[in-house]
Amino acid sequence: MHRGKGMKFVGDSRVPAERKPNIPKDYSEFPGKTEAFWPNFLLKEWMVGAVFLIGYLCLTIAHPSPLERIADPTDTGYLPLPDWYFLFLYQLLKYTYASGPYNAIGAFIIPGIAFGALMLAPFLDRGPERRPAKRPLATGFMLLGVAAVFYLTWESVVSVDWEAKEAQGEIREEVAIDTEADGYKIMQEQTCLTCHGENLQGGPAASALTGLDLSAEEIADIAKNGQGSMPAGIFKGSDEELKTLSEFIANIGKEE
């Protein structure tokens, strides 16, 4: 048999005398495909971040945060609402199984399970597939969570009277009230301040009496015959007292 005839080399079992360290190739060996992390890549990231930051600051200057009046602990009719990204949790607390004696379930247990599952997702689904169709459990839970958040947020939004909410939180200019005036004393005697407040700022059962665009005659008619949530017959004083009261309210905040 001739040398090499009928023989095949399937590998090289020789061990090199000089071992070279397994160092990855430098980025310069791949022109046009890679770049140095510092400063090339990081500088680009900083520039993009700076553009978004400046844009965000411009938006905050052009559209300031909507502020409301100072909180009044005696106003039981005020409707508090969290920021929009917490509305779904706020809506969850309205259901019987997550409110009242079960408040801990809606406030801690259900959100804790949801966010805990989100954090454990990489450990619960360790399959090699990355296509959503090949990961039915992960895709299903994700769609279920997104649908639940959208549904709860929508339910919370549509159940709020936004016009009344805006009126409740409207910032009103403070007006000095002459508590020694005859009209104010008549309001004290007629228990008007119980609903309208000592500073006539209004409350959950009555509107504010400062800055009204009504004449004294219109105010007297409302005090006698009622309007809206105010029933008729509340004022039980004389006609002279009614005139004094209506003129006092009509002149609040107006220059002499």
C-alpha positions as a LaTeX table, in Angstrom:
\begin{tabular}{lrrr}
\hline
Residue & $x$ (\AA) & $y$ (\AA) & $z$ (\AA) \\
\hline
Met1 & 0.00 & 0.00 & 0.00 \\
His2 & 1.37 & 3.32 & $-1.00$ \\
Arg3 & 1.80 & 5.94 & 1.63 \\
Gly4 & $-1.39$ & 7.93 & 2.10 \\
Lys5 & $-3.42$ & 5.80 & $-0.21$ \\
Gly6 & $-6.77$ & 4.88 & 1.29 \\
Met7 & $-6.15$ & 7.09 & 4.36 \\
Lys8 & $-8.09$ & 10.18 & 5.39 \\
Phe9 & $-7.10$ & 12.79 & 7.97 \\
Val10 & $-10.14$ & 13.65 & 10.06 \\
Gly11 & $-8.40$ & 16.02 & 12.44 \\
Asp12 & $-5.19$ & 17.30 & 13.85 \\
Ser13 & $-4.43$ & 15.93 & 17.28 \\
Arg14 & $-1.19$ & 17.79 & 17.64 \\
Val15 & $-0.95$ & 20.13 & 20.65 \\
Pro16 & 0.75 & 23.44 & 19.85 \\
Ala17 & 3.85 & 24.11 & 21.83 \\
Glu18 & 2.94 & 27.79 & 22.31 \\
Arg19 & $-0.58$ & 28.47 & 23.51 \\
Lys20 & $-2.11$ & 31.82 & 22.60 \\
Pro21 & $-4.64$ & 33.46 & 24.91 \\
Asn22 & $-8.26$ & 33.51 & 23.70 \\
Ile23 & $-8.61$ & 37.26 & 23.25 \\
Pro24 & $-11.46$ & 38.59 & 21.08 \\
Lys25 & $-10.51$ & 40.63 & 18.08 \\
Asp26 & $-10.29$ & 44.37 & 18.38 \\
Tyr27 & $-13.14$ & 46.48 & 16.99 \\
Ser28 & $-10.72$ & 48.01 & 14.47 \\
Glu29 & $-10.58$ & 44.66 & 12.67 \\
Phe30 & $-14.25$ & 45.10 & 11.68 \\
Pro31 & $-14.32$ & 48.48 & 9.89 \\
Gly32 & $-17.78$ & 49.95 & 9.48 \\
Lys33 & $-19.42$ & 47.37 & 11.75 \\
Thr34 & $-18.25$ & 48.24 & 15.24 \\
Glu35 & $-16.92$ & 51.23 & 17.14 \\
Ala36 & $-15.22$ & 52.02 & 20.40 \\
Phe37 & $-17.54$ & 52.20 & 23.40 \\
Trp38 & $-15.58$ & 55.15 & 24.78 \\
Pro39 & $-15.88$ & 57.81 & 23.61 \\
Asn40 & $-17.67$ & 57.14 & 20.30 \\
Phe41 & $-20.73$ & 55.11 & 21.36 \\
Leu42 & $-21.17$ & 56.72 & 24.77 \\
Leu43 & $-20.96$ & 60.21 & 23.29 \\
Lys44 & $-23.80$ & 59.41 & 20.89 \\
Glu45 & $-25.91$ & 58.11 & 23.76 \\
Trp46 & $-25.29$ & 61.27 & 25.78 \\
Met47 & $-26.20$ & 63.48 & 22.84 \\
Val48 & $-29.51$ & 61.66 & 22.27 \\
Gly49 & $-30.25$ & 61.80 & 26.00 \\
Ala50 & $-29.49$ & 65.53 & 26.11 \\
Val51 & $-31.88$ & 66.20 & 23.20 \\
Phe52 & $-34.73$ & 64.34 & 24.95 \\
Leu53 & $-33.97$ & 66.05 & 28.26 \\
Ile54 & $-34.05$ & 69.52 & 26.69 \\
Gly55 & $-37.28$ & 68.66 & 24.88 \\
Tyr56 & $-38.84$ & 67.44 & 28.12 \\
Leu57 & $-37.81$ & 70.62 & 29.93 \\
Cys58 & $-39.34$ & 72.74 & 27.15 \\
Leu59 & $-42.62$ & 70.84 & 27.54 \\
Thr60 & $-42.66$ & 71.39 & 31.30 \\
Ile61 & $-42.11$ & 75.12 & 30.78 \\
Ala62 & $-44.75$ & 75.42 & 28.04 \\
His63 & $-47.31$ & 73.26 & 29.89 \\
Pro64 & $-46.90$ & 73.59 & 33.68 \\
Ser65 & $-48.31$ & 70.93 & 35.97 \\
Pro66 & $-52.03$ & 71.46 & 36.69 \\
Leu67 & $-52.18$ & 72.54 & 40.32 \\
Glu68 & $-55.26$ & 72.56 & 42.49 \\
Arg69 & $-56.30$ & 74.62 & 45.48 \\
Ile70 & $-54.93$ & 73.91 & 48.94 \\
Ala71 & $-56.31$ & 70.68 & 50.36 \\
Asp72 & $-59.27$ & 71.12 & 52.70 \\
Pro73 & $-59.64$ & 68.21 & 55.18 \\
Thr74 & $-63.24$ & 69.23 & 55.88 \\
Asp75 & $-64.26$ & 68.84 & 52.23 \\
Thr76 & $-65.67$ & 65.32 & 52.24 \\
Gly77 & $-67.00$ & 65.71 & 48.70 \\
Tyr78 & $-63.59$ & 66.11 & 47.11 \\
Leu79 & $-62.66$ & 63.26 & 44.80 \\
Pro80 & $-58.95$ & 62.39 & 45.06 \\
Leu81 & $-57.33$ & 60.72 & 42.08 \\
Pro82 & $-53.78$ & 59.37 & 41.62 \\
Asp83 & $-51.66$ & 59.99 & 38.56 \\
Trp84 & $-52.81$ & 58.32 & 35.35 \\
Tyr85 & $-50.30$ & 55.47 & 35.57 \\
Phe86 & $-51.80$ & 54.37 & 38.93 \\
Leu87 & $-55.44$ & 54.58 & 37.90 \\
Phe88 & $-55.69$ & 50.83 & 37.32 \\
Leu89 & $-54.64$ & 50.15 & 40.91 \\
Tyr90 & $-57.07$ & 52.82 & 42.11 \\
Gln91 & $-59.90$ & 51.13 & 40.19 \\
Leu92 & $-58.95$ & 47.74 & 41.64 \\
Leu93 & $-59.66$ & 49.04 & 45.15 \\
Lys94 & $-63.29$ & 49.76 & 44.20 \\
Tyr95 & $-64.24$ & 46.10 & 43.91 \\
Thr96 & $-65.65$ & 44.21 & 46.92 \\
Tyr97 & $-62.98$ & 41.51 & 46.86 \\
Ala98 & $-60.20$ & 44.11 & 47.04 \\
Ser99 & $-61.64$ & 46.79 & 49.32 \\
Gly100 & $-63.03$ & 47.20 & 52.81 \\
Pro101 & $-61.93$ & 44.26 & 54.97 \\
Tyr102 & $-60.08$ & 42.86 & 51.95 \\
Asn103 & $-58.19$ & 46.06 & 51.27 \\
Ala104 & $-54.83$ & 44.30 & 51.78 \\
Ile105 & $-55.66$ & 42.00 & 48.87 \\
Gly106 & $-56.15$ & 44.87 & 46.43 \\
Ala107 & $-53.36$ & 47.03 & 47.80 \\
Phe108 & $-50.58$ & 44.47 & 48.33 \\
Ile109 & $-51.34$ & 40.87 & 47.37 \\
Ile110 & $-52.69$ & 41.23 & 43.80 \\
Pro111 & $-50.15$ & 43.92 & 42.75 \\
Gly112 & $-47.39$ & 41.96 & 44.50 \\
Ile113 & $-48.22$ & 38.80 & 42.57 \\
Ala114 & $-48.38$ & 40.70 & 39.26 \\
Phe115 & $-45.08$ & 42.57 & 39.69 \\
Gly116 & $-43.43$ & 39.53 & 41.26 \\
Ala117 & $-44.35$ & 37.42 & 38.22 \\
Leu118 & $-42.91$ & 40.15 & 35.99 \\
Met119 & $-39.60$ & 40.06 & 37.85 \\
Leu120 & $-39.50$ & 36.25 & 37.81 \\
Ala121 & $-40.43$ & 35.97 & 34.11 \\
Pro122 & $-36.83$ & 35.33 & 32.94 \\
Phe123 & $-36.56$ & 32.44 & 35.40 \\
Leu124 & $-40.02$ & 30.96 & 34.81 \\
Asp125 & $-39.71$ & 30.84 & 31.01 \\
Arg126 & $-36.19$ & 29.70 & 30.16 \\
Gly127 & $-36.88$ & 28.19 & 26.75 \\
Pro128 & $-34.66$ & 29.02 & 23.78 \\
Glu129 & $-37.54$ & 30.29 & 21.64 \\
Arg130 & $-38.03$ & 34.02 & 21.24 \\
Arg131 & $-41.00$ & 34.14 & 18.91 \\
Pro132 & $-44.25$ & 35.00 & 20.73 \\
Ala133 & $-46.07$ & 32.18 & 18.96 \\
Lys134 & $-43.56$ & 29.69 & 20.34 \\
Arg135 & $-43.99$ & 30.96 & 23.91 \\
Pro136 & $-47.72$ & 30.56 & 24.62 \\
Leu137 & $-47.53$ & 30.93 & 28.41 \\
Ala138 & $-45.34$ & 34.04 & 28.45 \\
Thr139 & $-47.28$ & 35.65 & 25.60 \\
Gly140 & $-50.63$ & 34.79 & 27.16 \\
Phe141 & $-49.76$ & 36.22 & 30.57 \\
Met142 & $-48.32$ & 39.35 & 28.97 \\
Leu143 & $-51.48$ & 39.97 & 26.91 \\
Leu144 & $-53.64$ & 39.27 & 29.95 \\
Gly145 & $-51.69$ & 41.78 & 32.05 \\
Val146 & $-51.80$ & 44.49 & 29.36 \\
Ala147 & $-55.53$ & 43.97 & 28.82 \\
Ala148 & $-56.20$ & 44.13 & 32.57 \\
Val149 & $-54.26$ & 47.40 & 32.94 \\
Phe150 & $-56.05$ & 48.98 & 29.97 \\
Tyr151 & $-59.49$ & 47.82 & 31.15 \\
Leu152 & $-59.03$ & 49.00 & 34.76 \\
Thr153 & $-57.63$ & 52.34 & 33.61 \\
Trp154 & $-60.54$ & 52.86 & 31.23 \\
Glu155 & $-63.10$ & 51.97 & 33.92 \\
Ser156 & $-61.49$ & 54.45 & 36.29 \\
Val157 & $-61.47$ & 57.24 & 33.68 \\
Val158 & $-65.08$ & 56.91 & 32.48 \\
Ser159 & $-66.47$ & 56.83 & 36.05 \\
Val160 & $-65.11$ & 60.30 & 36.91 \\
Asp161 & $-67.00$ & 63.52 & 36.31 \\
Trp162 & $-64.00$ & 65.50 & 35.08 \\
Glu163 & $-65.83$ & 68.82 & 34.89 \\
Ala164 & $-66.90$ & 68.54 & 38.54 \\
Lys165 & $-63.41$ & 67.36 & 39.44 \\
Glu166 & $-61.88$ & 70.43 & 37.80 \\
Ala167 & $-64.36$ & 72.71 & 39.56 \\
Gln168 & $-63.54$ & 71.12 & 42.91 \\
Gly169 & $-59.83$ & 71.76 & 42.56 \\
Glu170 & $-60.10$ & 75.21 & 40.97 \\
Ile171 & $-57.75$ & 77.72 & 42.55 \\
Arg172 & $-59.79$ & 80.65 & 43.76 \\
Glu173 & $-58.38$ & 83.97 & 44.72 \\
Glu174 & $-58.66$ & 84.54 & 48.45 \\
Val175 & $-61.01$ & 87.35 & 49.28 \\
Ala176 & $-61.03$ & 89.19 & 52.59 \\
Ile177 & $-64.35$ & 88.70 & 54.36 \\
Asp178 & $-65.62$ & 91.38 & 56.74 \\
Thr179 & $-66.83$ & 89.23 & 59.61 \\
Glu180 & $-68.15$ & 92.32 & 61.42 \\
Ala181 & $-70.55$ & 93.27 & 58.63 \\
Asp182 & $-74.28$ & 92.95 & 59.23 \\
Gly183 & $-74.67$ & 90.64 & 56.24 \\
Tyr184 & $-72.10$ & 88.22 & 57.64 \\
Lys185 & $-73.79$ & 88.18 & 61.04 \\
Ile186 & $-77.13$ & 87.43 & 59.38 \\
Met187 & $-75.49$ & 84.48 & 57.60 \\
Gln188 & $-74.27$ & 83.22 & 60.96 \\
Glu189 & $-77.76$ & 83.46 & 62.42 \\
Gln190 & $-79.30$ & 81.68 & 59.44 \\
Thr191 & $-76.67$ & 78.88 & 59.59 \\
Cys192 & $-75.55$ & 79.70 & 56.04 \\
Leu193 & $-71.92$ & 79.25 & 57.05 \\
Thr194 & $-72.53$ & 75.59 & 57.89 \\
Cys195 & $-72.60$ & 74.75 & 54.18 \\
His196 & $-70.81$ & 77.67 & 52.57 \\
Gly197 & $-67.91$ & 77.82 & 55.05 \\
Glu198 & $-66.72$ & 80.55 & 57.38 \\
Asn199 & $-64.76$ & 82.20 & 54.55 \\
Leu200 & $-67.60$ & 81.55 & 52.09 \\
Gln201 & $-65.24$ & 79.29 & 50.15 \\
Gly202 & $-67.90$ & 76.64 & 49.67 \\
Gly203 & $-67.85$ & 72.98 & 50.56 \\
Pro204 & $-69.14$ & 69.55 & 49.55 \\
Ala205 & $-72.78$ & 70.61 & 49.94 \\
Ala206 & $-72.66$ & 74.21 & 48.70 \\
Ser207 & $-70.81$ & 76.40 & 46.23 \\
Ala208 & $-68.51$ & 79.30 & 47.01 \\
Leu209 & $-70.08$ & 82.72 & 47.50 \\
Thr210 & $-67.00$ & 84.73 & 46.52 \\
Gly211 & $-66.67$ & 86.23 & 43.08 \\
Leu212 & $-70.28$ & 85.63 & 42.06 \\
Asp213 & $-71.42$ & 87.32 & 38.86 \\
Leu214 & $-74.93$ & 87.83 & 40.22 \\
Ser215 & $-76.91$ & 90.85 & 41.26 \\
Ala216 & $-78.25$ & 91.33 & 44.76 \\
Glu217 & $-81.79$ & 90.61 & 43.51 \\
Glu218 & $-80.71$ & 87.30 & 41.94 \\
Ile219 & $-78.90$ & 86.27 & 45.13 \\
Ala220 & $-81.96$ & 87.13 & 47.20 \\
Asp221 & $-84.15$ & 85.03 & 44.90 \\
Ile222 & $-81.81$ & 82.02 & 45.23 \\
Ala223 & $-81.65$ & 82.40 & 49.03 \\
Lys224 & $-85.43$ & 82.42 & 49.22 \\
Asn225 & $-86.48$ & 79.97 & 46.51 \\
Gly226 & $-83.41$ & 77.74 & 46.33 \\
Gln227 & $-81.33$ & 76.53 & 43.39 \\
Gly228 & $-79.65$ & 73.25 & 42.54 \\
Ser229 & $-78.86$ & 71.32 & 45.70 \\
Met230 & $-80.08$ & 74.20 & 47.87 \\
Pro231 & $-83.79$ & 73.71 & 48.68 \\
Ala232 & $-86.28$ & 76.52 & 49.08 \\
Gly233 & $-87.16$ & 77.90 & 52.47 \\
Ile234 & $-83.68$ & 77.74 & 53.98 \\
Phe235 & $-83.61$ & 81.45 & 54.70 \\
Lys236 & $-86.13$ & 82.30 & 57.40 \\
Gly237 & $-85.26$ & 85.94 & 58.11 \\
Ser238 & $-87.13$ & 89.10 & 57.25 \\
Asp239 & $-87.13$ & 90.85 & 53.90 \\
Glu240 & $-84.85$ & 93.55 & 55.27 \\
Glu241 & $-82.35$ & 90.93 & 56.46 \\
Leu242 & $-82.55$ & 89.19 & 53.08 \\
Lys243 & $-81.72$ & 92.44 & 51.33 \\
Thr244 & $-78.77$ & 93.11 & 53.64 \\
Leu245 & $-77.46$ & 89.57 & 53.15 \\
Ser246 & $-77.81$ & 89.62 & 49.34 \\
Glu247 & $-76.10$ & 93.00 & 49.03 \\
Phe248 & $-73.28$ & 91.80 & 51.25 \\
Ile249 & $-72.68$ & 88.71 & 49.09 \\
Ala250 & $-72.97$ & 90.66 & 45.83 \\
Asn251 & $-70.29$ & 93.12 & 46.93 \\
Ile252 & $-67.74$ & 90.57 & 48.19 \\
Gly253 & $-64.38$ & 91.14 & 46.50 \\
Lys254 & $-65.57$ & 94.19 & 44.60 \\
Glu255 & $-63.96$ & 97.56 & 45.03 \\
Glu256 & $-66.05$ & 100.26 & 46.57 \\
\hline
\end{tabular}
